[in-house]
Amino acid sequence: MKNQLFSFIALIAIFFSVQAQNIQTPSEFLGYELGSNFTKHHKVVDYFNYLSTNSLNVSIEKYGKTNEQRPLLVSFISSEENIKNLETIREDNLKRTGILKGIPNSKIGIVWLSYNVHGNEASSTEAAMLTIYKLITEKQDWLKNTIVIIDPCINPDGRDRYVNWYNQKKSSPYNTNPDATEHNEPWPGGRPNHYLFDLNRDWAWASQIETQQRLKIYNKWMPQIHVDFHEQFINNPYYFAPGAEPYHEIITDWQRDFQTKIGKNHAKYFDKNGWRYFTKESFDLLYPSYGDTYPTYMGAIGMTYEQAGHGMAGLGINTENNTVLTLKDRIAHHTTTGLSTVEMASKNTLKMVSEFSNFFDNSKLKYKNYILKGDKEKIENVIKFLKKHEIASFYADTKKLKAFDYASNSIKTIKTSINDLIIPTNQPKGKMVKVLFEQQAKLSTPITYDITAWSLPYAFGLDAFASEIAITSDKNSAIKTFNDENQLNKNAYAYINKWNEVSDAAFLGDLLEEGFNVRFSQKDFSVEGNQFKKGSLIIMRGENEHVANFDEIVVEIANRLGKKITATTTGFVDLGSDFGSANISLIKNKNIAVLSGKGTSYLSFGEIWHFFETQLNYPINVINTDNFNRINLSKYQVLILPNGYRADEQSLKKITSFVSEGGNIITIGSSVNSFADKDGFNLKKKKTKEDDTSEKSNLIPFDQREKENIKKQITGSIFKSNVDDSHPLAFGYNANYYSLKLSSTAFELLEKGYNVAYFPENTINISGYAGPDALKQVPNSLLFGIERKGRGNIIYMVDNPLFRSFWENGKLFFANAVFFN
């Protein structure tokens, strides 16, 4: 009997050995040695599909597609038994979080490895193919108690942009000289996605289709470890965890300790091979929208791994120590850390899943609820945002309670209403709720890799309160939208739509594209008992006789966009200006040009492009800066200058002529510098005031200069501004606006023109870090202003209201700049 059992086991071992020998390596499948070429995305997909078909250890799931229709997929790698029981293991894991009810039976660890979020950091996708091959052919013991989820390419559009360019430009054999064309990508490079967004800064904001689809499957699995594979510059050693300070305060001791253990395991392999590496520097764990921090705030050990290379490296490049860094080297390093991560997960599975379960105990969080008050549509937008992350919220009952008031920074007794939104922390993702809604994140050091403020109440333009008292409700958290669709009113003199949220601008854009004459009120008014704020849209029947089916089209657009419009049978108002008044101004269809290309920030251009195409659904004309001086601008009414653009003498002359003849210029971020301190323009940069009591910079010790330099910086901080809400640029806003300031650069208030939004004398940062030297520059400085020149306007937007598409409350300023000036 024992001999028969032994023979059976031997046969099974031989079977799996034969199976492993029959699995093609990536090189065999692709037809070239891995690392000798960059692999196009469709071939990567083919290899993962091949493994899924030919290995009992692999299952594949397509979870979406990109803007350019490339597939997004994950592969599940584990033992044959685990692959057969994926759904049971998944549900057991969600039971650990409290997302599903019940007691988990299995104790299988889940490791998620994400590759190529930045398209031109292309070695990681190549490493993904080698990593999965080695797991199923050499490391099957690790798969008995571990499921490895591999996303071989988060950003296929960016990757193929880079790969296609490189394959066209590379020499044969490849040239290792950094000066060669193949090491210098053209604008915008392969790093961003289709809309030129940085997907590694979009995890929390989920503005991009890749992120939105990825979050759906990520939240189905909630891994215990998530690794984001990157590349940095060519002379940098490899970076792996542990991360640098600051760590967000919700990160547990276990999360800190285990990433250190994983790092030490990596070091063992790197030491053996003589590979250089570093830890605990540069890459902190604070900003919540990264591929390491977002999973960390969802209970995982979230880590970034950075290999030298980037889009500059190509297949091989000379480095500072006179060696050649090759794609094969980069693949080897990423494969080593990927396998080492799985090894540590497998060796520590029981402890890992136990501590993961402990993370979801939120009883020690100080605030039990965050309460939002304000415009109904803005609150609905928050609910839509939370649903992307499967975070629960509900509408309040009417009651009184004590809560911390964000506006006054004090405890107050408030009264909730049925229109207020409650976001409880007593839910599985309660710690993420804290991260997203807290007024101020604690900083152990101000030296960070990204912005230090993002509090969502400010981003959505809502009043916020935090309560230490638990609030419960039996109400459904579904979005409250009006159920009664707008009805035709053939007796309507006009239809009216309010103006206080960006979807109102989308409604306007659709009407203009349909050929409607639309007006907006420059004064508050009331008609037939209904009150409307300045900026409200008025679509009069008499001005649109040229539009067949006037009522049907207006109502159809309003219903499609979820806008509640009001029909009035008269233009004779109760208060304010009648509809024939000069205060009821015509909005003309706009022909809009946006600069792109060399000299502009691809991120800023992408934000503009994305905003027009996905939120306004309004056409723009993209003009490359190489062609700008040959373009006839007279056909356009609006010209948008993205952040980063700096007009040269010839371009500035052309722009000045365009404005003088009636055009409107919208400048964003650093592009305002094109006009600052220039003859003929009113914009002046604030001069830095030297502090006589401070040490001279040349006497500051070398090892203290970084800390001294940070005093002059603003690292993404929120400031409260004053707003002239009587000006059309500010319609839809009240007397204050919270701006996300990304730079310490400051400008004087305009002596001639309109200071529509500015930072007052007593301004301070509400959230995030602002150095004491930088803070001195902010009071009495410009935020949004308009300078009249000839028959046109230059609109200065010192802070970028479209930043990463998550600062929702700033977008209406931008729409106003487009349509109302």
C-alpha positions, 0 to 999 in steps of 0.5 A: 500500500505504501509503495502504491501511494509512493508511486502515485505521488511520484506520478503526480510530481512527474506530471507537474514537472512535465507540465512545467517543462512544457510551459514556454518561457516568455522568450520562447513564446515571444520569439526573441530573448526577453529584454532584447526588445520592448514587448507591445501590449497585445503580445503581453496579453497573448502570453498571459492568455497562453499561460491561463490556457496551458497552466492549471496554476493560472486564471485570467480575468479581463476587468476593463479597457482603456480609452484607446480600447486596449484590454486591462487584465489581471492574472491569478496565480496559485495552486491548482486547488486554490485556483479552483476555489478562488471565489471562496477564498475571495469571500473569506478574505472580505469577511476578514474586513467586515465587507462580507458577514461571516467567519472565514474558513481559509487562511490564504494570503493575497499578494497583488503585484501591479506593473507599468502604471507609468508607461515609459517605466517599461521594464516592469511589464517585461518583468511581470512575464518572467515573474509569473513564469517563475512562480508557476514553474519554480516556486509552486510551494509558495502558491499553496497558501498564497494567491498572487494577483498580477496586473501586467500593465496598468497603463497600456496606452502610455506603454504602447506610446513609449514602446512604439516610439522607441521601436521606431527610433532605436539604433540596431544595435542599440546606442548606449550614448545618452545623447542619442535620440532613442534616449530622449522622448518627445513631448508628452512621453509615455509616462501618462495615460491617454488623457495625459494623467499620472495614473499613480496619483489617481488611485483615490480620485479615480478620475480616469477610466483605468482607475475606475475599472481597477478599483472595482476588482481591487475592492473585490479582493482587498489584498494583504500586500500590494506592490507598485513597480516603477522606474526612476532615473538611470543613475539611481540605485534600486529602491524598496521598502521600508518607506520614508517619513512621513507615514500617515498616523493610521498606518499600523505598527504591523504595516511598518514592521512587515514592510521592513522584513520584506525589505530585508529579504530583498536585501539578502538577494541584492547583497548576494548579487552585488546590486546597489539599493536604498530604503527609507528615503524619498518615497513617503507614505502620506498622499493617499492617491498612490499605488502604495498609500491607497492600498495601505489605507485599505489594510494592505502592506503597500509598497513602491519598488523603483528600478533605475531606468525610466524612458531614458534607458531604452535597451541599454544606456551608459551610466555615471560609473561607466557601466551599461544599464540594460533592460535585462538588468532592470527585468532581473531586479524587478523579478527578484523583488517580486518573487521575494515579496511572494516568498515573504507572504507565503512564509508569514501568511497566518500572521499576515492575514491575522493582522490584516483583519485587525486593521479593520477595527476602527473603534479607536478613531476619534471621529465617528462621523463626518457631516457635510452640508451644502448644495444638493448636487455637490453632495450627490457628487460626493456620494458618487465619489464614495461609491467608486471606493465602496464607502457607505454614506447616508442622509441625516435625520433632523437632530442636534449634536456637538461637532467640530466645525471646519470653518471656525476650528471649534466645537459647536452645537449643530443641527443636522437636516435631511439634506446633510450627508453622514460618512461614518468611520464605523465601516470597513473602510473607516480609516480611509474615510478619516484620511480623505475627510480629515481637515489636517493630516499630521506630518512627522516631517514637512519634506514629502514627495507630493501634496500635503492637503486634499481634504474632500470637504474643501475639494467639493466646496461643502461645509464640514463637521466631525462628530465624536458621537456615532450617528446611525440611520435606517435610510438608504444611502442611494443618491437622491436625485429628482425622480420627476423628469422635466416636462414640456411646457408649450406656454413657457416664455423661457426655461431657467437653470441655476448656475452653481455646479460644473454640470450646469456648464455642461448643460450650457455647452450642449445648448450652445452646440445645438444652436440655442441662444442662451443668456445669463443673469448678472443679478439675482432675481425672482420670477413667479415666486422662484428665486435665482442667483446671478449666473442662472441660465435663461433660454427664451422661446422668442430668441430661439424660433430658429430651433425646431422642437425648442421645448423637446430639445431643452427638456431632453438635454436637461433630463439627460444631464439630470438638471432640474429646469424651471419654466416661466410664462413671463419675462417680467420679474418680481425682483431683479432685472427683467429678461430684456434688461442689459443685465441679461447677457447673451452667451455666444458659442465659443471657438476655443483653442488650447496650446499643447506640446513643447513648453507646456505641462502635459499634465496641465494640458491633459487636465484641460483636455479631459475636462472638456471631453469628459465633463463639459463635452464641449469641443476644443481645438488643440494647437501645438506650440510648434505651429502656434506662430503660424496659426491665425487666431482671429477665428477663436474667441478663447485661447487657453495657456496650460501650466508650464507655458512661457511665451517668447517675444514673438508669441507674446506679441501674437497673444497681445494682438489677439487679446486687443482685438477681442479675444480672451486668454485663460492662463493657468499656473506658471503660464501667468509668468508670460505676462508678469512684470512685462511692459504693457501688462498689469501683473506683477510678481511679489518680491521676496522680502529678506528677513534681517534676523535670519541667517544668510543662506551661504552660512547654513550648514550643508546638512541643514539646507534641505530643512531650510529650503522647505521653509520657502515652499508650499507643498500642496496646501489649502488656503481660504480666499476672498471672492468678489461674487458679483463678478461673472468669473465668480458666479456660482460661488459665495464670498469665500473659496478654498484653494489648493495652492501648489507653489510659493510663487505669489503675485501682487493684486492688480492695480488695474483690473479685477481681483476676483479672488485673492488671499487677504491680509490675515490669510493662513493655510487651513490644511497642509504644509506651508513654510514660514517664509513662503507664508509671508508672500501669500497675504494680499496676493492674487488668486484669480484676476482679470486684466482688460486689454483692448477689447479682450481679457487676460484671465489669470488663474494663479492656482490650477482649478483643474489640478488632477481633476479632483478639486471639484469646487474649482472647476466652475471658475474655469467654466466661468472663464470660458463662457462668461467673459 
